[in-house]
Amino acid sequence: MEVLSRMLEYRFSPDIEVHYSLDQSLMVLKVPDFTRTFGFGENDKIVPGISIANSEVRILAFSIEGYFFLLVCSNGMISKTAVASRFKHISRQALDEFPDILRQVVYESEHNQRRFEISTQSRVDHPLQTIGSFNRQFNITKKEAEAIEQAWKIEQGYTMFQVINAYTRAAQDRTLSAEESYKLDRVGGMILSLVKQ
């Protein structure tokens, strides 16, 4: 509640749409900032924001990271940024540093805009092989890989953007736990961070 109160102090409206995942092991809040929406390509629009995750069962420490919401396909992505911050649950450091963290996440997300554009222009000749390689690199489980494969059937295309979207669309699979969805959103962000500027 304290973090949400802090968000109201720093530019987030109390009536903003919040995306979330919640189960017994993990809570993830994804808060888009529609005032910073940007477009690329012909029809694609992306809304940057922040992701706040917390687990009381030690899956991960309290974290604040960049988040991107893709309006066209309603996919979300938790971006890898230099300022993704993790804190011990008992620490008040997150609240003390919240304004600086938020400013840094906003700054980093503005720089990721160019990566999105480049990803739409980066051809991938063998997308399923590329996905298989990323699955091994990021220790994707069989269940997660099946969700990615199903998502790929919808995304089908030959750009890095469509490969990334296979992961972020798979994160919406309702058979996945909050932890698995969070992982796939983050993997999408990590793949985006590999796109050369």
C-alpha positions in Angstrom: 0.0 0.0 0.0 2.9 2.4 0.7 4.3 1.8 -2.7 1.0 2.5 -4.4 0.6 5.7 -2.3 4.0 6.8 -3.5 3.0 6.2 -7.1 0.1 8.6 -6.7 2.7 11.2 -5.6 4.7 10.7 -8.7 2.5 11.2 -11.8 0.3 8.1 -11.7 -3.4 8.8 -11.7 -5.6 6.9 -9.2 -8.0 5.8 -11.9 -5.3 4.3 -14.2 -5.8 0.8 -15.5 -3.5 -1.7 -13.7 -2.5 -5.1 -15.0 -1.7 -7.7 -12.5 -0.9 -11.4 -11.8 -1.5 -12.9 -8.4 -1.3 -16.3 -6.9 -0.1 -17.9 -3.6 3.6 -17.3 -4.5 3.8 -14.0 -6.4 2.2 -10.6 -7.0 3.0 -8.6 -10.0 1.5 -5.1 -10.7 2.1 -3.6 -14.1 1.2 0.0 -14.3 1.2 1.7 -17.8 1.7 5.4 -18.1 -0.6 6.4 -21.0 0.8 9.9 -21.1 4.0 8.5 -22.6 2.5 6.3 -25.3 4.6 6.1 -28.5 4.0 4.6 -31.9 6.2 2.8 -34.4 5.6 0.9 -37.6 2.2 1.4 -39.2 -0.2 0.7 -36.4 1.7 -0.3 -33.4 1.5 1.7 -30.2 3.3 1.0 -26.9 2.7 2.3 -23.5 5.7 2.4 -21.1 5.2 2.1 -17.4 6.6 0.2 -14.4 6.3 -3.3 -13.0 6.3 -3.9 -9.3 6.7 -7.5 -8.1 6.8 -9.1 -4.7 6.9 -12.6 -3.3 6.4 -13.6 0.3 7.8 -17.1 -0.4 11.2 -16.0 -1.6 10.6 -16.5 -5.3 12.1 -13.1 -5.8 12.9 -9.9 -3.8 10.6 -6.9 -4.0 11.4 -5.4 -7.4 10.7 -2.3 -9.5 11.3 -2.6 -13.3 10.4 -1.0 -16.6 7.2 -2.3 -18.3 5.8 -2.0 -21.8 2.2 -2.6 -22.8 1.7 -3.2 -26.5 -1.8 -1.8 -27.4 -2.3 -3.7 -30.7 -2.0 -7.2 -29.2 -2.4 -6.4 -25.5 0.9 -8.1 -24.7 3.0 -6.9 -21.8 6.7 -7.0 -21.4 8.9 -6.3 -18.3 12.0 -4.7 -19.7 15.6 -5.3 -18.7 16.9 -1.9 -17.6 20.0 -0.9 -15.9 17.9 0.3 -13.0 15.8 -2.7 -12.3 15.9 -2.6 -8.6 15.5 -5.4 -6.1 15.2 -5.0 -2.3 14.9 -7.3 0.7 11.4 -7.4 2.0 12.4 -6.0 5.3 14.2 -3.0 3.8 12.7 0.5 3.6 15.2 1.3 0.9 12.7 0.8 -2.0 10.4 3.5 -0.5 13.3 5.8 0.2 14.7 5.5 -3.3 11.4 5.3 -5.1 11.5 8.8 -6.8 15.0 8.1 -8.2 14.1 4.6 -9.3 11.0 5.8 -11.1 12.9 8.6 -12.9 15.6 6.1 -14.0 13.1 3.6 -15.2 11.3 6.3 -17.3 14.7 7.4 -18.7 15.6 3.8 -19.6 12.3 3.1 -21.2 12.6 6.1 -23.5 15.8 4.6 -24.7 14.2 1.2 -25.3 11.8 2.8 -27.8 14.5 2.7 -30.5 15.1 -1.0 -29.8 11.4 -1.7 -30.5 11.7 0.0 -33.9 14.9 -1.9 -34.7 13.3 -5.2 -33.7 10.6 -4.7 -36.4 13.3 -4.3 -39.0 15.5 -7.2 -37.8 14.8 -10.2 -40.0 14.9 -13.7 -38.4 15.2 -16.4 -41.1 14.5 -19.3 -38.8 12.2 -18.0 -36.0 11.4 -21.3 -34.5 15.0 -22.2 -34.2 15.7 -18.8 -32.7 12.9 -19.4 -30.2 14.4 -22.8 -29.4 17.8 -21.2 -28.8 16.3 -18.5 -26.5 14.4 -21.2 -24.6 17.6 -23.0 -23.8 19.4 -19.8 -23.0 16.7 -18.7 -20.5 15.9 -22.1 -19.1 12.3 -22.2 -20.4 10.4 -25.2 -19.0 8.4 -27.6 -21.2 5.1 -26.1 -20.1 6.4 -22.5 -20.9 7.8 -23.7 -24.2 4.4 -25.1 -25.2 2.7 -21.8 -24.4 5.4 -20.0 -26.5 4.8 -22.4 -29.4 1.0 -21.7 -29.2 1.6 -18.0 -29.1 4.0 -18.3 -32.1 1.2 -19.8 -34.2 -0.6 -16.5 -33.7 2.4 -14.2 -34.1 4.0 -15.9 -37.1 6.5 -13.6 -38.7 10.1 -13.2 -39.6 11.3 -10.3 -37.4 12.8 -10.2 -33.9 9.7 -8.2 -32.8 7.4 -11.2 -33.6 9.8 -13.6 -31.8 9.6 -11.3 -28.7 5.8 -11.1 -29.0 5.6 -14.9 -28.9 7.1 -14.7 -25.4 4.9 -11.8 -24.2 1.8 -13.3 -25.7 2.6 -16.7 -24.1 2.8 -14.9 -20.7 -1.0 -14.3 -21.0 -1.7 -18.0 -21.1 -4.1 -18.7 -18.3 -2.7 -22.1 -17.5 0.6 -20.5 -16.4 1.2 -19.4 -12.8 1.9 -15.8 -12.0 5.6 -16.7 -11.6 5.7 -18.4 -15.1 3.9 -15.4 -16.7 6.3 -13.0 -15.0 9.3 -15.0 -16.2 8.0 -14.9 -19.9 7.4 -11.2 -19.7 10.9 -10.7 -18.4 12.4 -13.0 -21.1 10.7 -10.9 -23.7 12.4 -7.8 -22.2 15.8 -9.5 -22.0 15.5 -10.5 -25.7 14.6 -6.9 -26.5 17.7 -5.7 -24.7 19.8 -7.9 -27.0 18.6 -6.0 -30.1 21.6 -3.9 -31.3 21.0 -0.1 -31.5 
